[in-house]
Amino acid sequence: MNSFTKLMAAVVMSACAATASADGLDGGSKLIFSTGGAQGTYYGFGGVLAGKVSESTSTTVTAITSGGSQANIEAMQDGDAQLGFVQTDVGAYAYNGTRLFNEKVNSFSTVANLYMEQVQIVTLNPEIKTVADLKGRNVSVGSAGSGVYFNAVDVLSAYGLDVEKDIKPTYQSFGDSVDALKDGKIDAAFIVAGAPTTAVTTLATSKQIHLVGFDKEHTDKLMKTSPYYSAYTIAKDVYGTQGDVNTVAVGAVVIANDDVSETDVYNFLTGVYKHLDEVKAAHAKGKELNLKFAASYDAVPYHKGAVKFFKEQGISVNAK
């Protein structure tokens, strides 16, 4: 065997070894994953997921920052991204053409429901204990027209408060909200993201933060009128608060454009759920991932690649 033949044999053996070691299906492509702000959970966790999929399958995923749920859907419509994070409620708004969306957006489908995003009402003022105490206060309610804004509308409405009349609203991102709290420019901020959230954790390193709690009566009222919410408790050790705090949460879902290949969506799920121990070690939200919850989103049908993946796990999902 001459040197050229040996070299070619080595190349073939190397390629075969790489193929054998890869999970998922061959023929994956490059995808852009639109996540959220740099100080939110979407971007941090999205980067972990993108890295795991890219290193373990034939699909390459790149996570980028964005303005959050609505912006992600719009980026996918414009062809600037193929995957995106979305809150369960915002996904339903888009698919049904309500609230944030003037018409139905039916060009996307569900990949997986990943974890719960808590409605965190953050303050540095210990006198603000309940949602009712926000009346007349300066409160950040998320960016204008954002999913967070409508979460604020829902929560305040459950307590008989109007976001435009009964509080003094400002419209800020997570990072800007934290800066405004530090500077005493606002009294509280709505931050809807998986706890621990980078922006809140950063604030808690220099200030004693407080999370505004929800009582059962108003939680039940909210869930009755808005079924996207679930009751949730943020443990005191998450941010070093004085006690556990009861709140509500929505789900964080990964969606894909319908024209993304079956192979790529299948590979995304394979890269994540076949490497759960590594994902859990890399980010706190990884501990919340499980197949049953991943298949639980009802508002938007699942992508054909997700249908294939979950079928192999013995799980049926609503197919598009």
C-alpha positions as CSV (number, residue, x, y, z in Angstrom):
1,M,0.0,0.0,0.0
2,N,1.6,3.3,-1.1
3,S,1.5,6.5,1.0
4,F,-1.4,8.0,-1.0
5,T,-3.5,4.9,-0.5
6,K,-2.7,4.9,3.2
7,L,-3.7,8.5,3.5
8,M,-7.0,7.9,1.7
9,A,-7.7,4.9,3.9
10,A,-7.0,7.0,7.0
11,V,-9.4,9.8,5.8
12,V,-12.1,7.2,5.1
13,M,-11.7,5.6,8.5
14,S,-11.7,9.0,10.2
15,A,-14.9,10.0,8.4
16,C,-16.6,6.7,9.3
17,A,-15.6,7.1,12.9
18,A,-17.0,10.7,13.0
19,T,-20.2,9.4,11.4
20,A,-20.5,6.5,13.9
21,S,-19.9,8.8,16.9
22,A,-22.5,11.3,15.8
23,D,-26.1,11.1,17.2
24,G,-29.2,11.7,15.2
25,L,-29.4,11.7,11.4
26,D,-26.9,12.6,8.7
27,G,-27.5,15.5,6.4
28,G,-28.1,18.3,8.9
29,S,-27.7,21.9,8.0
30,K,-26.8,25.2,9.7
31,L,-29.6,26.9,11.7
32,I,-29.8,30.3,13.5
33,F,-31.5,30.1,16.9
34,S,-33.1,33.4,18.0
35,T,-33.2,33.5,21.8
36,G,-33.5,36.6,24.0
37,G,-31.6,39.4,25.7
38,A,-28.0,38.9,26.8
39,Q,-29.0,39.0,30.5
40,G,-32.0,36.6,30.2
41,T,-32.3,32.9,30.5
42,Y,-33.2,32.3,26.8
43,Y,-29.8,33.4,25.6
44,G,-27.7,31.7,28.2
45,F,-29.6,28.4,28.0
46,G,-30.0,28.6,24.3
47,G,-26.3,28.8,23.9
48,V,-25.9,25.6,25.9
49,L,-28.5,23.8,23.8
50,A,-27.0,25.1,20.5
51,G,-23.5,23.9,21.5
52,K,-24.7,20.4,22.5
53,V,-26.6,19.9,19.3
54,S,-23.7,21.2,17.2
55,E,-21.1,19.0,18.8
56,S,-23.2,15.8,18.8
57,T,-25.2,15.8,15.6
58,S,-24.8,16.7,11.9
59,T,-26.9,19.9,12.5
60,T,-25.1,23.1,13.5
61,V,-27.0,25.6,15.6
62,T,-25.9,29.1,16.4
63,A,-27.7,31.0,19.2
64,I,-28.1,34.8,18.8
65,T,-29.5,37.5,21.1
66,S,-32.9,39.0,20.3
67,G,-35.8,41.0,21.7
68,G,-37.6,37.9,23.0
69,S,-40.7,35.9,22.0
70,Q,-42.4,38.3,19.5
71,A,-39.1,39.3,17.9
72,N,-38.2,35.7,17.5
73,I,-41.3,34.9,15.6
74,E,-40.8,38.0,13.4
75,A,-37.2,37.0,12.8
76,M,-38.3,33.6,11.6
77,Q,-40.9,35.1,9.4
78,D,-38.3,37.4,7.8
79,G,-35.9,34.5,7.2
80,D,-33.3,35.7,9.7
81,A,-33.7,32.7,12.0
82,Q,-35.0,29.1,11.7
83,L,-35.4,28.3,15.4
84,G,-36.7,30.5,18.3
85,F,-37.7,30.6,21.9
86,V,-41.3,31.7,22.7
87,Q,-43.4,31.8,25.7
88,T,-46.4,29.5,25.6
89,D,-48.9,32.3,25.7
90,V,-47.1,34.3,23.0
91,G,-47.0,31.3,20.8
92,A,-50.7,31.0,21.1
93,Y,-51.2,34.7,20.4
94,A,-49.2,34.3,17.1
95,Y,-50.9,31.1,16.0
96,N,-54.4,32.6,16.7
97,G,-53.7,36.2,15.6
98,T,-54.5,37.9,18.9
99,R,-52.9,40.5,21.2
100,L,-49.3,41.0,19.8
101,F,-50.3,39.8,16.3
102,N,-52.9,41.4,14.0
103,E,-53.1,38.2,11.9
104,K,-52.5,34.5,12.3
105,V,-48.9,33.3,12.0
106,N,-49.1,29.7,10.9
107,S,-45.6,29.2,9.4
108,F,-44.1,27.7,12.5
109,S,-44.5,24.6,14.6
110,T,-43.4,23.3,18.1
111,V,-40.1,21.6,18.7
112,A,-40.3,21.1,22.5
113,N,-41.7,22.7,25.7
114,L,-38.6,23.0,27.8
115,Y,-39.1,24.6,31.2
116,M,-41.2,27.0,33.2
117,E,-40.7,30.8,33.0
118,Q,-41.6,32.5,36.3
119,V,-43.3,35.9,36.5
120,Q,-40.8,37.6,38.8
121,I,-41.8,40.9,40.2
122,V,-38.5,42.3,41.5
123,T,-38.1,45.1,44.0
124,L,-35.6,46.5,46.4
125,N,-38.4,47.9,48.6
126,P,-39.4,45.5,51.4
127,E,-42.7,47.4,51.9
128,I,-43.9,46.1,48.5
129,K,-45.1,42.7,49.5
130,T,-48.1,42.0,47.2
131,V,-49.2,42.9,43.7
132,A,-51.7,45.2,45.2
133,D,-48.9,47.2,46.7
134,L,-47.8,48.2,43.2
135,K,-50.6,50.7,42.9
136,G,-49.3,54.2,42.2
137,R,-45.7,52.9,41.9
138,N,-43.2,53.3,39.1
139,V,-43.1,49.8,37.5
140,S,-41.2,48.4,34.5
141,V,-43.6,46.2,32.6
142,G,-41.2,44.9,29.9
143,S,-40.5,46.3,26.5
144,A,-43.5,47.9,24.8
145,G,-45.8,45.3,23.2
146,S,-43.7,42.4,24.6
147,G,-44.9,39.2,26.1
148,V,-43.8,40.5,29.5
149,Y,-46.1,43.5,29.0
150,F,-49.1,41.2,28.5
151,N,-48.0,39.1,31.5
152,A,-48.1,42.3,33.5
153,V,-51.5,43.2,32.2
154,D,-52.8,39.8,33.1
155,V,-51.3,39.8,36.6
156,L,-52.4,43.3,37.5
157,S,-55.9,42.7,36.1
158,A,-56.3,39.7,38.5
159,Y,-55.8,42.2,41.3
160,G,-58.2,44.7,39.8
161,L,-55.4,47.0,38.6
162,D,-55.0,48.6,35.1
163,V,-51.5,48.7,33.8
164,E,-52.0,52.2,32.2
165,K,-54.1,53.8,34.9
166,D,-53.2,52.3,38.3
167,I,-49.4,52.2,38.1
168,K,-46.8,54.4,36.5
169,P,-45.5,52.1,33.7
170,T,-42.1,52.2,32.1
171,Y,-41.1,49.9,29.2
172,Q,-37.7,48.4,29.7
173,S,-35.7,45.3,28.9
174,F,-34.5,43.1,31.8
175,G,-31.0,44.7,31.9
176,D,-32.4,48.3,31.8
177,S,-35.0,47.4,34.5
178,V,-32.2,46.2,36.8
179,D,-30.2,49.4,36.2
180,A,-33.3,51.5,36.9
181,L,-33.9,49.6,40.2
182,K,-30.3,50.2,41.2
183,D,-30.6,53.9,40.5
184,G,-33.9,54.2,42.3
185,K,-35.8,55.3,39.1
186,I,-38.4,52.6,39.4
187,D,-40.0,50.7,42.4
188,A,-40.4,47.3,40.8
189,A,-39.9,45.4,37.6
190,F,-41.7,42.5,35.9
191,I,-39.2,40.0,34.6
192,V,-40.6,36.9,33.0
193,A,-37.8,34.3,32.5
194,G,-36.6,31.1,33.9
195,A,-35.2,31.6,37.4
196,P,-32.4,32.1,38.1
197,T,-32.3,34.9,35.6
198,T,-28.9,36.5,34.9
199,A,-30.1,40.1,35.3
200,V,-31.8,39.3,38.7
201,T,-28.8,37.2,39.9
202,T,-26.5,40.1,39.1
203,L,-28.7,42.5,41.0
204,A,-28.8,40.1,44.0
205,T,-25.0,40.1,44.3
206,S,-25.0,43.8,45.3
207,K,-28.5,44.4,46.7
208,Q,-31.0,42.7,48.9
209,I,-33.8,41.9,46.5
210,H,-37.4,41.0,47.2
211,L,-39.8,39.2,45.0
212,V,-43.5,40.2,45.2
213,G,-45.7,37.2,46.1
214,F,-49.1,36.0,44.8
215,D,-51.8,34.8,47.1
216,K,-53.9,31.7,46.2
217,E,-57.1,33.6,45.6
218,H,-55.7,35.8,42.9
219,T,-53.5,33.0,41.5
220,D,-56.7,30.9,41.0
221,K,-58.5,33.9,39.4
222,L,-55.6,34.5,37.0
223,M,-55.4,30.8,35.9
224,K,-59.1,30.7,35.4
225,T,-59.1,33.6,33.0
226,S,-55.7,32.8,31.4
227,P,-55.1,29.1,31.3
228,Y,-51.5,29.5,30.1
229,Y,-50.4,30.2,33.6
230,S,-49.5,27.7,36.3
231,A,-48.8,28.2,40.0
232,Y,-45.1,28.1,40.9
233,T,-42.9,28.6,43.9
234,I,-39.4,30.2,43.7
235,A,-37.3,28.8,46.5
236,K,-35.5,31.2,48.8
237,D,-32.1,29.9,47.8
238,V,-32.5,30.9,44.1
239,Y,-31.7,34.5,44.9
240,G,-31.2,34.6,48.6
241,T,-34.6,36.0,49.4
242,Q,-35.9,35.8,53.0
243,G,-38.4,33.1,52.1
244,D,-39.9,31.1,49.3
245,V,-42.1,33.1,47.0
246,N,-45.4,32.0,45.4
247,T,-45.9,33.2,41.8
248,V,-47.1,32.0,38.4
249,A,-45.3,30.8,35.3
250,V,-45.6,30.1,31.6
251,G,-43.7,27.6,29.5
252,A,-40.6,28.3,27.4
253,V,-41.0,26.6,24.1
254,V,-38.6,26.1,21.2
255,I,-40.3,26.6,17.8
256,A,-39.1,26.0,14.2
257,N,-40.1,27.3,10.8
258,D,-42.2,24.7,9.0
259,D,-39.6,24.6,6.2
260,V,-36.8,23.5,8.6
261,S,-36.0,19.9,7.6
262,E,-37.3,16.9,9.6
263,T,-33.6,15.9,10.0
264,D,-32.6,19.2,11.7
265,V,-35.5,19.2,14.2
266,Y,-35.0,15.5,15.0
267,N,-31.3,16.2,15.5
268,F,-32.0,19.2,17.8
269,L,-34.1,17.0,20.1
270,T,-31.6,14.2,19.9
271,G,-28.7,16.4,20.8
272,V,-30.5,17.8,23.8
273,Y,-32.4,14.8,25.2
274,K,-29.7,12.2,24.6
275,H,-27.2,14.4,26.5
276,L,-29.4,15.5,29.5
277,D,-26.7,14.9,32.1
278,E,-24.3,17.3,30.2
279,V,-27.0,19.9,29.7
280,K,-27.9,19.7,33.4
281,A,-24.3,20.2,34.3
282,A,-24.0,23.2,32.0
283,H,-27.0,25.2,33.1
284,A,-29.5,25.2,36.0
285,K,-32.6,25.1,33.7
286,G,-31.3,21.7,32.4
287,K,-32.6,20.1,35.5
288,E,-36.2,20.9,34.5
289,L,-36.0,19.1,31.1
290,N,-38.0,15.9,30.6
291,L,-39.6,14.2,27.7
292,K,-43.2,14.3,29.1
293,F,-43.1,18.0,29.6
294,A,-41.4,18.5,26.2
295,A,-44.4,17.0,24.5
296,S,-47.0,18.9,26.5
297,Y,-47.6,22.1,24.5
298,D,-51.1,22.1,23.0
299,A,-51.5,25.5,21.5
300,V,-49.3,25.0,18.4
301,P,-48.9,21.6,16.6
302,Y,-45.5,19.9,16.6
303,H,-43.0,19.9,13.7
304,K,-42.7,16.7,11.7
305,G,-39.1,16.1,13.0
306,A,-40.4,16.4,16.6
307,V,-43.3,14.0,15.8
308,K,-40.7,11.4,14.5
309,F,-38.5,11.9,17.6
310,F,-41.3,11.6,20.2
311,K,-42.8,8.6,18.4
312,E,-39.5,6.8,18.9
313,Q,-39.8,7.6,22.6
314,G,-43.3,6.1,22.7
315,I,-45.0,9.6,23.0
316,S,-47.7,10.9,20.7
317,V,-47.9,14.7,20.0
318,N,-50.2,16.8,18.0
319,A,-48.8,16.8,14.5
320,K,-49.1,19.6,12.1
